[in-house]
Amino acid sequence: MLVEFNQLPPHARFWMFTSDRLLTQEEIVSLNDELSLFVQKWTAHKQDLNASFSLIDNAILVVGVDESQTGASGCSIDSMTKEITRLAQQVNIDWLNRFSIVIKSSEGIMTANANTLKELFLAGKINEQTLVSNSLLSNFDELKTNLYLPIKDTWMNRYLAV
């Protein structure tokens, strides 16, 4: 059952997928429609999941589920992953590369691969204070407060070493 994303409780379980490029507005509309249909019918052992999703900054997809009534099972997680993969292929993006990050810099929002951070740093496009998406979040509250952190405060700071 589709619920409002901001209504998910602090203990909600979530999965975060970062695109390898920014999505267009047309793609976002299409993905919102298709993800809404999927989440409305998403179940675990024939029980509706109270779930939602959010597309953040045209690149980050977060799928969350309130497991207080029905928990996500292996099969339900597999079905979500298959749907995410299908939708990614439909718009020609990669949501499953764990090195994809979103950067908020003076140049705006962009996506990058963590392996290119040193190059961006040396070119002066980012610095230690530049905000990057935090893929090591452990709970829904952190998602709301720490989705972006300065590079120096993340595991990615090692890529800035000269």
C-alpha positions, 0 to 999 in steps of 0.5 A, a space after each residue: 500500500 502506497 503511503 506518503 513518504 514523509 509519513 514513514 516512521 523513523 524506524 522504517 527500512 529503506 533502500 537507496 539507489 543513486 543514478 549515474 546521471 541526472 534524470 530529466 523531468 519527463 523521466 521523473 514523471 514516468 518513473 513516479 507513475 510506474 513506481 507508484 503502481 509498483 508500490 501500491 501492489 507491493 506485498 510480502 507473503 501476500 500481505 500489503 507492505 506500507 511503503 513509499 518512495 522518493 526521487 531526490 535531486 533528480 538522481 537518488 531513489 529511496 524506497 522505504 517500508 514500514 515493517 511494523 505491520 508487515 516486514 519485507 521478505 527476500 522475495 519482496 526485496 527481489 521483486 523491488 530490485 527487479 522493478 528498479 532494474 527494469 525501470 533503470 533499463 527503460 531510461 538507460 541509467 544505472 541505479 545499482 553502481 555503489 560508486 555513483 554519488 550526487 555532488 552539490 557544489 558551487 556548480 550545482 547538482 551533478 552525479 559522479 563516480 567516487 573514483 573521479 573525485 580526485 580528478 574533480 578535486 584537482 580541477 578545483 570543481 570540488 573541495 573538502 566541504 563539497 556536499 556528497 550523497 551519504 550512502 552509509 545511512 542506517 535509519 530513516 531519521 538519518 536519511 532526513 538529516 544526513 543525506 548530504 555530508 561534506 566529503 571530508 566527513 565521509 568514506 570518500 575523503 580518501 579520494 581527495 588525497 594528493 
